[in-house]
Amino acid sequence: MEGLEELKKVLEDPKTPEQNKIGWAAFVEGPVTNFFTEHQLEKLTLEDGKGNKAKLAKTKDNGIKIEYTSTMLL
């Protein structure tokens, strides 16, 4: 589960205050997509426990299909 720990560190241990404000979309399209590609995954589903969800899947032409939702409480 080394890969899971790697993703948790990116989300939970920001190096700067700006990184702490990273949005769900930016997180999914950046670090998660890089992780997906580096580990040559076919499918990946994740939830952050705060209502945000994402699904990544490899397409037939080796692209990546990304679906995500984001929830905000005011």
C-alpha positions in Angstrom: 0.0 0.0 0.0 3.0 2.3 -0.6 1.1 4.1 -3.3 -1.8 4.9 -1.1 0.5 6.4 1.5 2.1 8.5 -1.2 -1.3 10.0 -2.2 -2.2 10.6 1.5 1.1 12.6 2.0 0.3 14.8 -1.0 -3.2 15.6 0.3 -2.5 15.9 4.0 1.1 17.2 4.3 1.3 20.4 2.2 4.7 22.1 2.0 3.2 25.6 1.6 0.0 27.4 2.6 -0.9 27.7 -1.1 -0.7 23.9 -1.5 -3.0 23.5 1.4 -5.6 25.4 -0.6 -5.4 23.0 -3.5 -8.9 22.3 -4.9 -10.3 18.8 -5.4 -10.2 19.2 -9.2 -6.5 20.4 -9.1 -5.6 17.5 -6.8 -7.3 14.9 -9.1 -6.0 16.4 -12.3 -2.4 16.8 -10.9 -1.0 14.4 -8.3 -3.7 11.7 -8.7 -3.4 11.6 -12.4 0.4 11.5 -12.2 0.1 8.6 -9.7 -2.4 6.8 -12.0 0.1 7.1 -14.9 3.3 6.3 -13.0 1.8 3.1 -11.6 0.2 2.1 -14.9 -3.3 1.6 -13.4 -6.4 0.7 -15.4 -9.0 2.1 -12.9 -8.9 4.2 -9.8 -11.7 5.4 -7.5 -11.2 7.7 -4.6 -13.2 9.6 -1.9 -11.9 12.0 0.6 -14.7 11.5 3.2 -15.9 15.1 2.7 -18.2 14.4 -0.2 -15.6 14.7 -2.9 -15.3 11.7 -5.3 -13.2 10.9 -8.4 -12.9 8.0 -10.9 -10.1 7.6 -13.3 -10.1 5.0 -16.1 -7.7 4.2 -18.9 -9.3 4.5 -22.4 -8.8 2.2 -25.4 -6.6 4.8 -27.0 -4.4 5.1 -23.8 -6.0 8.3 -22.7 -7.4 8.9 -19.2 -11.0 9.5 -18.5 -11.6 11.5 -15.3 -14.9 12.0 -13.6 -15.1 13.9 -10.3 -17.6 15.6 -8.0 -16.9 18.2 -5.4 -19.1 19.2 -2.4 -18.8 22.5 -0.4 -20.5 23.4 2.8 -21.0 27.0 3.6 
